[in-house]
Amino acid sequence: MITTDDDRRQALNALAGVLRGQGYTVNVERLHLTVTDQTGRLVEIWAQRRASDNGRLWFTHAGGSPICEANRPMDAVVAVKATLHR
């Protein structure tokens, strides 16, 4: 059985792969990742369980605000791009 931390790391690594494919620099830490664009702007993304969604795994911003369910990495990519371009 996959542990919670393993599940979170797998989701972050999958998102990191998509972001790298789009030309971003991505550093995956233990339970979060940092995305940097070509201008040096960065955004931090976490994978966390949401109690309000029956404990399902979600991508969140560093402060915990939800982005999308972790099984929707392309939605997370859109959110990362929007955050980087603000």
N, C-alpha and C positions, 0 to 999 in steps of 0.2 A: 504494500500500500504506500502511496506517495504521501509524505508528510506535508504539512502546511507550508513550511519553508521551501521545500523542494518544488511544490506547486507554484509558489510565488516566483521563485527563480526561473522556472521554465517559462512562465508567462513573460517575465521581463526579458529573458533572452530571445524569445520569439519577437517581441516588440523591437528589441535592439536590432535584430536582423533586418526587419522591414525598414527601420529608420536608416540604417547603414546603406541599404540598397537605394535610398533616396538621397544619399550624399552627406548625411549628417555624421558627425563624430559622436560616438556613444560610448560611455564608460559605465559598465554594469558593476555595481557594488553588491553587497550581500543581499539586500532586499529592496534596492531602488536603482534607478539608472539616471545618468545625467546626459542630456543631449545638448550639443554645442553646434551652432551654425557657423558659417564662414566668417561672420563678423565678430564672433566671440560671445554672442548672447547665448544664454543657457537656460534650460528648464530641467527641473528634477521631477521624476515620475516614480511613484511607489506602486506596489501591488499589495492591496490590503483586502481583508475580508470585511464585508458590510453586514452588520447585524440586521439592519433594516431590509436586507435582501436575502434573508435566510442563510447568511454566512457565505454568500457567493463572492468570488474573487473579482475585484474591481481595480482599474488603474485610477490613481488619484494624484492630485498635485501634492507638493511637499507639505502643505498645511492640512491635507486630508480632504480637500474638496473633491468630490467625485468627477471623473472624466467619463468613463464608460466601463462596461463589463470587460473583463480581461479576455474573453473569447471574441472580442471585436477590435483587434489591433489596428485596423485601418481607421476606425473612428478615433482611436488614440493618436494616430499619426496626424489626423486633421487637427485635433486639439493642440498637439505639440506645435505644429506649424503656425496656428493662430496665436499661440502664446509667444512664440519667437518673433512674430511680426508685429506685435503690439508696441 
